[in-house]
Amino acid sequence: MAGDVFDSGGHDDRAFTRNGVSITASVREHGGGRQQVDVVDLSQAGFRMRTGSFIAPDRIIFLTLPGYNPLETRIAWHESEYYGCEFVQRLHAAVYDDIVRRYPLFKVPD
């Protein structure tokens, strides 16, 4: 699988591997407008994003990644400008692999 496994932030009991990614995407609440976000890590079960806008926990939002149909997700937590979201339906392994391959987290060489 492409990309680097992202630090679990102390949540080592995760069922799926998370990979660091760099994706400019959009989210919207049902009936609301779109707002741009940065998706910074991804697993088959969910993702972490960064945004300057406030979104209340437990809200259902739709994530649109470039080249993909909107994905229904739920805000699980938020801390500062970071939000943890879980997919209502987990990503198929082939879709996950494709996204991680297309949008790897680039590191600056030391």
N, C-alpha and C positions, 0 to 999 in steps of 0.2 A: 504494500500500500504506500502511496506517495505521502510526503510530508513528514513532519516530526510529531511524535506523540506529545501532546501538550500536558503541562503539569496539572495534576488533578486538584491542586489547591486543597489538599487534605481530604478529598472525597475519594479514597481508594476503593470504595465498595461499588463503584460504577459497573454496570453490566456491559457497557460498550466502550471501546477505545475512543478517546477524543483526539483529534488532530488539530493543530494550529492551522488556521486558514487566514486569508486576507481577501475579504469579499465586501465590496460596496453593494448593498442591497436596499430594499425598501420594505417597510412594514405598514400595515394599516389595521385599524380596528373596524369591525363590521359597520358599514355606513359612514366611516370616517375618511379623512384624507391620508395620502401617503406621506411618509417621512423617511428620509435617508438614514441608514444605520450602517455600522461596520460590524460584520460577523467576524469574530476573532478565533473561535474554535467551534468544532462540529463533531457530533457523534450520530449514530443512527437513531438515538433517542431524543436528541435535542442539540442546542447550540448556545453559545454565549455571544452577546452583541453589546456594542457600545453606542450610546446615543445621548445627546444633550437634552432630549425631551423626556418628560415624566410619563410613564405608563404604569397604571396601578397593577399590583400583583393579582394573580388569578384571572386577569383579562385574557380573552381569546383574541389573538391577532393573526394576521396572514402575512407570512414572510414570502417575498418574491426575490429569488436569486436570478441573475441574468441568464436567460436561456431556459428557465424552468417555469412551470405553472406555480401559482401561489400555493403555499403549504400552510395548513392550519396548525397553530401552535398556542400554547398557554404560557403566560408569564409565571414562572415558578418562584423566582426571587429577584431582588434587585439590591445593589449596593453601589452608591454613588452613581456613576454614569453607565455601569455594567448591569446587564440583565441576563438571567439564566432562563431559558425557555425550553419547553418540552414539546415535541411533535405530538399531535393528536394521533396520527398514525406513523409509526416508525418508518424511517427511510429504508427502502430496499437496499441490500448490500451493494448491488451494482450501481445504483444512483449515488450512494454515499461515496463509493470509490471514484466515480466520475467527478463529483464535485471536488473532492480532495485533490485529485490529479489536476483539475483545471485551475484551482485557486490555492496553490501551496503558500505557506507562510515562508517568505523569503527572509533569510537572516543575513546580516551584514558580516562579512568575514572579519575575523580578529586581526 
